[in-house]
Amino acid sequence: MRRHSIDRWTDTTTFGIVLIFSAVLLLPVLALGLVVSFVMLVVAVAEQTAELAGAVVVVLSAGGAVGMFGWLRAHHQVKRPTMHNVTATLLCLAVGIATALAVGAIVMVPTVEAALRSPWGSPAAAWPGVLFVAAHAVWALSGIAWVQRLSLRYAEHTGRPFDGIPIIVLLVAIALATAAALIATAL
């Protein structure tokens, strides 16, 4: 079977090196987010109050952890395809991709706004935000490639294509439930 172009692009040494550099930037942030989320959950349960910003940090940290778990499952699933459930791995990867894109958007909006307010200002101030967004884009691209790779391996292994429609419906349901919860907390 023919491999997708994103799968071929991400299967290069250059992309692997870029992925390592972005991991050096993002994994400590993910670990810090998980620790802060745990502390925030303990404090929120103790005080019975939670703010929207705290909930966003918790959700994004949990989404990043689920995405990293999916990425690790994908690596193990290539070695032993019968040991893992493809649907669960693809779902974890999809959550990670959505989280990486959401964090990238959240970081990019203030960076762009600052650049629009002061176009002749210091361009060096925008570099940390741009690098952080680029690192998330690399991880999202890696997740997309793993989704394509696992779908192709599933088709090669079983002789039938992977049906991704239930996963799409589940992700839409999760997104709608999250949006409803955010709207309800904002009211």
C-alpha positions as CSV (number, residue, x, y, z in Angstrom):
1,M,0.0,0.0,0.0
2,R,1.0,3.6,-0.6
3,R,2.1,5.7,2.4
4,H,0.7,9.2,2.9
5,S,2.9,12.1,2.3
6,I,2.8,13.4,5.9
7,D,3.9,9.9,7.0
8,R,6.8,9.9,4.6
9,W,7.9,13.5,5.6
10,T,7.8,12.7,9.3
11,D,9.8,9.4,8.8
12,T,13.0,11.3,8.1
13,T,16.0,11.9,10.3
14,T,15.6,15.7,10.0
15,F,12.1,15.5,11.4
16,G,13.3,13.2,14.2
17,I,15.9,15.8,15.2
18,V,13.3,18.6,15.1
19,L,10.9,16.4,17.2
20,I,13.7,15.8,19.8
21,F,14.3,19.6,20.1
22,S,10.6,20.3,20.4
23,A,10.3,17.5,23.1
24,V,13.1,19.3,25.0
25,L,11.0,22.4,25.0
26,L,7.5,20.9,25.6
27,L,8.0,17.9,27.9
28,P,9.1,20.0,30.9
29,V,6.1,22.3,30.3
30,L,3.8,19.3,30.1
31,A,5.2,17.9,33.3
32,L,4.8,21.3,35.0
33,G,1.2,21.6,33.7
34,L,0.4,18.1,35.2
35,V,1.8,19.0,38.6
36,V,0.0,22.4,38.6
37,S,-3.2,20.6,37.5
38,F,-2.9,18.1,40.3
39,V,-2.4,20.9,42.8
40,M,-5.2,22.9,41.4
41,L,-7.6,19.9,41.5
42,V,-6.7,19.3,45.2
43,V,-7.2,23.0,46.0
44,A,-10.4,23.2,44.0
45,V,-11.8,20.1,45.8
46,A,-10.8,21.5,49.1
47,E,-12.3,25.0,48.4
48,Q,-15.2,23.8,46.2
49,T,-14.4,26.6,43.7
50,A,-12.7,26.6,40.4
51,E,-12.0,29.3,37.9
52,L,-12.3,29.0,34.1
53,A,-8.5,29.6,33.6
54,G,-7.7,26.8,36.0
55,A,-10.1,24.4,34.3
56,V,-8.5,25.2,31.0
57,V,-5.0,24.5,32.4
58,V,-6.3,21.2,33.8
59,V,-8.0,20.1,30.5
60,L,-5.0,21.1,28.3
61,S,-2.6,19.3,30.6
62,A,-4.7,16.2,30.7
63,G,-5.1,16.3,26.9
64,G,-1.3,16.6,26.5
65,A,-0.8,13.6,28.8
66,V,-3.3,11.6,26.8
67,G,-1.7,12.6,23.6
68,M,1.8,11.6,24.9
69,F,0.3,8.3,26.1
70,G,-1.1,7.7,22.6
71,W,2.2,8.5,21.0
72,L,3.9,6.0,23.3
73,R,1.2,3.4,22.5
74,A,1.7,4.0,18.8
75,H,5.4,3.3,19.1
76,H,4.7,0.0,20.9
77,Q,1.9,-0.9,18.6
78,V,4.2,-0.8,15.6
79,K,6.4,-3.5,17.3
80,R,3.5,-5.6,18.5
81,P,0.3,-4.8,16.5
82,T,-1.9,-7.5,18.1
83,M,-1.1,-6.3,21.7
84,H,-3.0,-3.0,21.5
85,N,-6.4,-1.7,20.4
86,V,-6.0,0.5,17.4
87,T,-9.1,2.6,18.1
88,A,-7.9,3.5,21.6
89,T,-4.4,4.5,20.3
90,L,-5.9,6.6,17.5
91,L,-8.3,8.3,19.9
92,C,-5.4,9.2,22.3
93,L,-3.5,10.6,19.3
94,A,-6.5,12.6,18.2
95,V,-6.9,14.1,21.7
96,G,-3.2,15.0,21.7
97,I,-3.4,16.6,18.2
98,A,-6.4,18.7,19.2
99,T,-4.6,19.7,22.5
100,A,-1.4,20.7,20.6
101,L,-3.4,22.8,18.2
102,A,-5.4,24.4,20.9
103,V,-2.3,25.3,23.0
104,G,-0.6,26.6,19.8
105,A,-3.7,28.8,19.1
106,I,-3.9,30.0,22.7
107,V,-0.2,31.1,22.7
108,M,-0.3,32.5,19.1
109,V,-3.2,34.9,19.7
110,P,-1.4,37.2,22.2
111,T,1.7,37.1,20.1
112,V,-0.1,38.2,17.0
113,E,-2.0,40.8,18.9
114,A,1.2,42.3,20.4
115,A,2.8,42.3,16.9
116,L,-0.3,44.1,15.5
117,R,-0.3,46.7,18.3
118,S,3.4,47.5,17.8
119,P,4.5,46.4,14.4
120,W,7.8,48.2,14.7
121,G,8.5,46.9,18.2
122,S,11.0,44.4,19.2
123,P,10.7,41.2,17.1
124,A,12.8,39.4,19.6
125,A,9.9,39.5,22.1
126,A,7.8,37.3,19.7
127,W,10.3,34.5,19.3
128,P,9.5,32.5,22.4
129,G,5.8,32.4,21.5
130,V,6.6,31.5,17.9
131,L,9.0,28.7,19.0
132,F,6.5,27.4,21.4
133,V,3.8,27.3,18.7
134,A,6.2,25.7,16.2
135,A,7.1,23.0,18.7
136,H,3.4,22.2,19.2
137,A,2.9,22.2,15.4
138,V,5.7,19.6,15.1
139,W,4.0,17.4,17.7
140,A,0.6,17.8,16.0
141,L,2.2,16.8,12.7
142,S,3.9,13.8,14.3
143,G,0.5,12.7,15.7
144,I,-1.2,13.1,12.3
145,A,1.6,11.0,10.8
146,W,1.1,8.3,13.4
147,V,-2.6,8.2,12.8
148,Q,-1.9,7.7,9.1
149,R,0.8,5.1,9.8
150,L,-1.4,3.1,12.2
151,S,-4.4,3.2,9.9
152,L,-2.2,1.9,7.0
153,R,-0.6,-0.8,9.2
154,Y,-4.1,-1.9,10.3
155,A,-5.2,-2.2,6.7
156,E,-2.1,-4.2,5.9
157,H,-2.5,-6.5,8.9
158,T,-6.2,-7.2,8.6
159,G,-6.8,-6.7,4.9
160,R,-9.5,-4.2,5.4
161,P,-9.4,-0.4,5.9
162,F,-9.8,1.1,9.3
163,D,-13.2,2.7,9.9
164,G,-12.5,6.0,11.6
165,I,-16.1,7.3,11.5
166,P,-16.9,6.2,15.1
167,I,-13.8,8.0,16.3
168,I,-14.8,11.2,14.5
169,V,-18.3,11.1,16.0
170,L,-16.8,10.5,19.5
171,L,-14.4,13.5,19.1
172,V,-17.2,15.7,17.9
173,A,-19.3,14.7,20.9
174,I,-16.3,15.4,23.3
175,A,-15.8,18.8,21.6
176,L,-19.5,19.7,21.9
177,A,-19.6,18.6,25.6
178,T,-16.5,20.6,26.3
179,A,-18.0,23.7,24.6
180,A,-21.2,23.3,26.5
181,A,-19.4,23.0,29.8
182,L,-17.3,26.1,29.0
183,I,-20.4,28.1,28.0
184,A,-22.2,27.0,31.1
185,T,-19.3,28.1,33.4
186,A,-19.1,31.4,31.6
187,L,-22.8,32.2,32.2
